[in-house]
Structure formats: C-alpha cells, structure tokens
C-alpha cells in the first residue's frame, strides 16, 4: 500500500495522531509541513453582511449579567500553533473554498453555548488532565462492537503514549482509543470502494460525494448517526496546482444550534491512501458535558468592524491589508486541545497579496474575531504585530 502522503491528507490531526500515521509508514519520515499549514477543514463561508444589532431566534429571556458568567480567554491555539506555520488556503478564487458548515448569514441566533474543555492539552501537546483508562477501554470495546467484533475477536494492548489509550487489533483492522476518547480505525489492507468512489487528497469532489453516500450506509452502525450529512471541505490547492478536499460526516441535529455543535464536535472523518481506498476512519466525540452557559453573540457585521479595527487574532504573517481584501466569513467553534473553553468565533478569510503565487493562485489567511460579546471576554486587545 502506498502511504507516502498520508500525513498530508491527515493534516488536521494532532501531533500524536500524526505519529500514528507515521508508524504505519514502516518508520519513514513525515514530510516537512513547516509552511504553510494548509488545513483541510476549510469553510462553507458566507459574506460578512447582516442587518440588525443581533441575530435573533432560539434564545429568550433577559440577557445574562457578564458578572454571572466566567469571562473567556482568547484562543492560544491560533496565535501559538506549535511551529506548524500559519493557517492559509491557496485558491484561484475564494469561492472555491467551502464546506458544509450549517451556519449561514441569515441564521437567527442571539446566543450560543460555551463549554469547558474537559480533556485539555498542555502547551507541549500532552494531556493536562489524566485520562480515564477504564473509559478509554470501554470506548474501544464499544467501537469494536459496532464493527461487529466481540471482546474475543480482538487483542487489546495499553499504550501510555496515546494518553493512557488502548489499541485493539483484529485481522485487517486496528482500533485505537485515545485518552480523549477520540477513536481512529486503520485498515490493512486498505478497503476498496466501488468504481467512481474515491478518497484521499487526489479525489475529485464528485468522487468524494459518491463515497460519502456509500460510507453512510456501509458504516451506519459505526458512525451511529440518525441523519448523517456529508462535509466535503477544502477546495484549496497545493503549490503544484492540485486541488484537495477532505470528507467527514456529521449528524443533522434538532435545529441549527444542535447541528452546529454536531458539525464542530461530533464527526466521522474518512481518509484514503494514494490509491483512493479507505485507509483510516477517525471518530471525534468531544465531551460537552460541562456547559458554562449561553453567551450573547455579535453579528458578522459587528465582527467585521472589530476586524478592521485590528481587534483580531491570527497566525498569518501579515497585518490585515484592508477591507477590500476581506473575502468571506463563517461562524465556527475552535476545538483544539489547548483551548480552555470551546467558544464560537468568526473566521474571516483575507486575501494576502504578499503571498500571491506566480501561477495565479491567491493565498487566503484566517483572521479570528470572537463571536461572544466583548463584555464576556477577558480582553480583546488590538493586534500587536507579532506572529508565531
């Protein structure tokens, strides 16, 4: 099986996840990914235009007193990305970048929930809270059962380097339950898909769409979703002009907020090898059991005003070049392991003229403005010109 570029297809995985993919390469070195970090989960993005002071619907009752809710710190995942470069996307036009993000510019929301990260990582990427090995083992056996494997069908090994996680092995499959209950399933040999169905960074959008419909049915017990939706995200290009997409499934919830939470926190991602076969499934089921509260949010129009005032966070190596370069915006949660709280942000894609390529590709950097009102934040300073 040719897996030379698996880490390129898995560039959303944490460093420990990448180590897992490297192990499957028979010890071969992972390619250099220092610059830029082309994240595969690009946006279903909307123009930053919205009327009114707040998006209303869903929430009722008086506005919470800021003193009654914990004040939220800004993300360090954005400004300190562990030397992995900056979040940027190459495309000929920003319209090529997309995803199935359920948020749209006409969404009617006045508040969104914020959660405490119960499985945080320290600055070095190691678990800051000792994971529960019993729960990790339970998650692994539950996953094996959904694949039709009983306790007697698998060999289980404890792997402390996975954050007190476990690995279960059976013929043709390896299941790893990480300390945060994320589960990755590796197939050896890789699983062939029907003709016209492809995975991997070489797959075209139409091939991934066909694969999504097939995988919804083929792995319905594994993903355990009532109404799975396909998120074919990306559309950005490599330096060599190859367009890339990634595929994940998420469950349509009961209303926009539920669906938005599912889209951000509960996903099944599918990765292919260089032949387009199914190589890895990654199940993410973030623990959202500790809700901090429902926080008032600002409109994308108000967020753009803050953006133009320089009140944003970014790991892009350039100051915001001007309003005319602000191309698109989406609402999402930052879900990195080093986040203290999971809170919503507006992510603006900004064209960076300094990074334009000779082959006509433009570079779009990500600039973040908290969606939560400023009164509920520890501070929203003006960008100070520093980068990672």
N, C-alpha and C positions, 0 to 999 in steps of 0.2 A: 504494500500500500504506500503510495507516495504522500507523505505528510510534511513535506519540506516547508510549506507555507501555512501550516495550521495556526501558528501563533498570530499570523497576520489576520486570519479570519476570526480569531478569538480575541481581538484587541480590546474588548470590553471587559475581559476577565481580570480579576485582581491578580497581583503578582504570584500569590500562592496557586491560583488556578492556572496561570501560565506555566508554573513549574510542573504541574500535572501534564500539560500538553507536551512540555519538553521531554518528560520521561517517556512518553510514547514515541519519541523520535530516536530511541536507542542511543540516547546520550548526545545527539547532535546539538550544536549551539543554536540558540534562538537568534534570529536576525536582529540587527540593531534597529531599535524603534525610538531613538532619542528625539528625532524631529521629523515631522510633527507627529503628534498623537492623533491619528485620524480615527475618531470614534465612530463605531458603526451604527450607533443608535441616533441618527440624525432625526429631524423633526418633521411632523405634519404641521407646517408652520402657517401662521396667519398674519396678515398685515396689521401693523400696530395702530389700528384706528378703532375707536369705540366711543360712543356717545354716553354722556352722563357721568356723574361722580363715582358711582359704584354699579357693579353688575348685581342685579337683584334677582332672587328666587331661591327657594330651598330653605333658607335660614329665616327665622323670625325671632321676635323678642328684642329686648334692648341690647345695645352694643356693650360688650364686656368692658369693664374698667381695666385699663392696662396694668394697674397695680394688683389685679386679681389673677393675672396670668404670668407665668415666667417670661422674662424677656429673653429673646432668642439671639444667640450669636450668629454671625455670618459664617459661611462655609469656609473652611480651610482647605477642603479638597480642591476647590477651584484655584486658589492662589498658590497652593503648595502641592503640585501634582506629582511629587516624588521623582522629579527629574525626567518625566516621561514626555516633555515637550508641551506644546500648547494645543488647545482644542481648536482645530481648524478643519475646514472642509474645502476640497478643490472641486469646482464645477464650472462649466461654461456659463451657466445662469443659475441663480439661486432657486428658480422654480424646479430644477432637477432634484433638489433635496427634499425628502419627505418621509413621512411615517404615518402610522395610524393613530396618532395622539388624538383622543376623543375631544380635547378642548378645541373650541373654535372662537372666533372673535365675537360671535353673538351669544356666547354662553352667558347664562343669567345666574351668577353666583355673587354673594356678598361676603362669604366667609368660607374657609377651608380648614380641615383638621390638621393639627400638627402632632407628631408622635415623638416620643423619646426613643433613641436608638438603644435597644437593649443588648446588642451584640457589637459594641464599638471596637474599633481597632486603635492601637496606639500609633504615634507618628511613624514608627518603623513598619507598620502594617501587621503587627502581631495582635492577637486578641487581648483587649484591655480587661475583659471580664472572663473568668474561667468558664468555658463552655461546659454544659452538662453532658458527660459521655453517655449516660444512660439514655438521654433523649436522642443523641446522635445515633445510637444503635437502633433505637426504636424507629426513627425516621428511615434509616437504611432498610430495615426489615419491611416496613410499610411499602417502600418503593419497590423492593424486590417482589413483594406480593402482587403489586399492580402490574408487574411484568410477567406474572404467572409463575414466580419462583418462590418455593417454600423455604423454611429455615434449613431443611436437609439438602436443599439444592445448591446452597452457596457455602463458600468458605469465607469466614469473616476474620479480618485482621485489624487490630487497632493501629492507627498511625498518628502518633502525637504531633508530627509536623503538620498535620492537617487541622490543628486546633482541637485536639482530642477527638478527631473524627475516626471513622471506620471505613474499611473497604470490604465489599463483598464481591467475590469472584465466582463466576459460573462459566460454562462453556460459551465462548463468544461474547461475553459481556463482563464489564467491571463497573461496579456501582460504588461511588464514594459519597459519604455523608460528611460534610464539613462541619466545623464547630458551630457555625451559624445556621445550621440545618439546610443550607444550600446543598443540592444534590447534583452530581454530574454522573452521567452514564456514558461509558465508552464502549464502542463495538469493535471487535476484532475477529473476523474481518469486517470492514465497513459494510453497511446494509445497502444493497442496490435498491433503487427506486424505479417505478415504471418509466417507460420511454416518454420523454418530454418533461420529466420531473427531475429537477436538479437542485443541489445545494452547493454551498461553497462560494468563495468570492468571485468565481468565474461565471456563476449562474446569472442568466438574464432575469429580469423582473417577471416575465411571463412564466418562466420555468419555476421560479420560486412560488408564484401564485398557485400553480398546479400542484407543487409539492405540499403547500400548506393545506389545500383541500384533502389531499391524500393522507397527510400526517394527522389531521384532526380525527379521522376515522381510525387509522391504523393504531394510534396511541391514545385513544379516548380514555381508556382505563387509567393509563399512566398520568395524563395531564389532569384528569378529574375536573373538567370544566363543563358547565351547563351549556354555555353558548360561546364557544371559542371564536375569537376574532384574530385574523392574521395581521401582524405588524411587519410589513416588508419595508424596512427602514434603510436609509442611506441614500444612494444615488450619487455619492461623491466619487471622485476619480483618483487613481494613483498618479504619480508623476509621469507615468508612461502612457496615460490616457485610457486605462482600463476602468470601467465603471463598476462599482461594487454595491451590493446590497446584503443585508442580513435578515434572517427570518426568526420571528418569535410568535407565540400565541399568547393571548390574554383573554380573560373571561369578561363578557359584557355583563355589567352589574345592574343593579336596580337604580337607575338614574345616573346622571353624569358624574356625581362625586364618587359613587361606588366604582364606576367604570374607570375613572381617572386613577383611583387607588390601585385597581387591578392592573391597569396598564403600567404603572410605575413600580409596583411592589410584588406582584404575583404573576410570574411569566414562565413560559417554557420556551427556551431558545434552542434552535436546531443548527448544527454546524456540519458542513460537509468536507470531505477530503478533496484532493486535486482532481479526482475523477467524478465529482458531483455526488458521491454516495454519502449516506448518513454516517457520521463518524462519532459525534458527541451530542447528547441532549443535556441541557443544563436547566434544572428546575429551581426557581427562586421563589421563596415563600417567606418574605420578611415578616418578622414578629412585630405586629402593630397593636399589641395588647395594652400598651401604656399610652393612651391618648392624653396629651397635655391640655388640649382644648381646641375650640373653634375660633380661629383668628380672623378678624376683618382683613380683606384683601383690597388692593388698589386695582384700578383698571389698567389695561395695557397702555392707554394714552398717558395716564399719570406716571407709569413706569418709564415711558419713553422720555418724559420731561426730566425725570431723575437721571436717566442715562445721559442726556445731553448736558446736564449739569456736572457730569463726571462722577456721579454717585453710583458707581457700579463696582463689581469685582470681576476680574478676568485673569487668565494666564496668557492672553495674547501679547505678543511683544511690541505692540504699538498702541499709542493713545487713540481714542476714538477719533477717526479722521473727519467726522462731520455728519450732519443729519442726512445728507443725500446718500451716504453710504450705508445707512441703516436699512436693511432689506426685508427682514422678516422677524417674527417673534412667535414664541409658543410659551405656554404655561406648563411647567413640569415640576416634579419633586427631585431634589438632589438626594441620591440614595447611597452614596459612597459610605464605606465602613467607618471612615473617620468623622462623619457627621455626628454631632452631639444630638441634634434634633433633625427629624425629617420634616422639612417645611417647603412650601411652594416658592418657586422663582419664575420670573420671566427671563427667558433666554433669547437674546437678540442676536441675530446673525448679521454681522457687519462686514462689508466688503473691505478688504485691506489692499489698497492699491500698491503698497510696497512689496506685497507678496505675489503679485500677478506673474503668471508664467509665460514664457515665450511662445508656448503652443496654444495660447488663448485661454487657458484655464485661469479662473479667478479664485482667490482664496477668501473664505468667509470665516472670520473668527467669532468665537462665542463670548458675549458680554452679558453678565447676570445682574439683575436687579431683584431684590426680594419682593415677592408679591404681597407679603404681610405688611400692614401699615407700619410706618416708621416708629410710632409710639410704642410698639410692642417689640422693638429690636434693641439690642444693647448699644447699637450705634450704626449709622450708615455714613461713614466718612467719605470725603471726596477722594477719588483715586489719586495715589501719591506718586505714580510714575514708576513703581517698582514691579518687577516681574520675577518669575521663578528662575 
